[in-house]
Amino acid sequence: MARKPINRSRRQIGDQTTKGGLIGLMIYGLNAQNVDPMLISLLVPIASSVLAWASTKVGDPNLACLFIPDDKDKPKS
């Protein structure tokens, strides 16, 4: 049975949703530990930058997407 490949836009949406979920879990955990809300607000842009940087190392650096492989990682025909 052939599987229909997921297009780039759906993978991009999934990637952004994953990053948003991770940031949400981070905020929830910090809030549950009674961390100062001002500190949490300072950590959110740092966390999003780290996640975007990690995406460029794992996936396509032009899109900062974890789920779309970089073109140079594809096998040559």
C-alpha positions in Angstrom: 0.0 0.0 0.0 1.5 3.3 -1.1 1.5 6.1 1.4 0.9 9.7 0.3 3.9 11.9 1.3 3.2 14.8 3.7 3.8 18.1 1.9 6.2 20.7 3.1 3.5 23.1 4.5 2.0 20.4 6.7 5.4 19.5 8.0 6.1 23.2 8.7 2.8 23.5 10.6 3.6 20.3 12.6 7.1 21.7 13.4 5.8 25.0 14.6 3.1 23.3 16.7 5.8 21.0 18.2 7.9 24.0 19.2 4.9 25.8 20.6 4.0 22.8 22.6 7.5 22.5 24.0 7.5 26.2 25.0 4.0 25.7 26.6 5.3 22.8 28.6 8.3 24.8 29.7 6.0 27.7 30.8 3.7 25.3 32.6 6.6 23.6 34.5 8.2 26.9 35.5 4.8 28.3 36.6 4.2 25.1 38.6 7.5 25.6 40.4 6.5 29.2 41.3 9.2 30.8 39.2 8.8 34.6 38.9 6.6 35.5 35.9 9.1 38.2 34.8 11.8 35.5 34.5 9.5 33.2 32.6 8.7 36.1 30.1 12.4 36.6 29.6 13.1 32.9 29.1 10.4 32.4 26.4 12.2 34.2 23.6 15.5 32.5 24.5 13.8 29.1 24.4 12.2 29.9 21.0 15.6 31.0 19.7 17.2 27.8 20.9 14.5 25.7 19.3 14.8 27.5 16.0 18.6 27.1 16.1 18.2 23.3 16.8 15.8 23.1 13.8 18.4 24.6 11.5 20.9 21.9 12.7 18.5 19.0 12.2 16.4 20.0 9.3 16.3 22.5 6.5 18.3 25.6 7.7 16.4 27.9 5.3 13.1 27.0 7.0 14.3 26.2 10.5 12.1 23.1 10.4 12.9 19.9 12.2 10.8 17.8 9.9 12.0 18.9 6.5 15.4 17.6 5.7 18.0 19.8 4.2 18.5 19.4 0.4 22.2 18.6 0.9 21.2 15.6 3.0 19.2 14.0 0.2 21.0 11.3 -1.8 22.2 12.3 -5.3 20.6 10.5 -8.3 
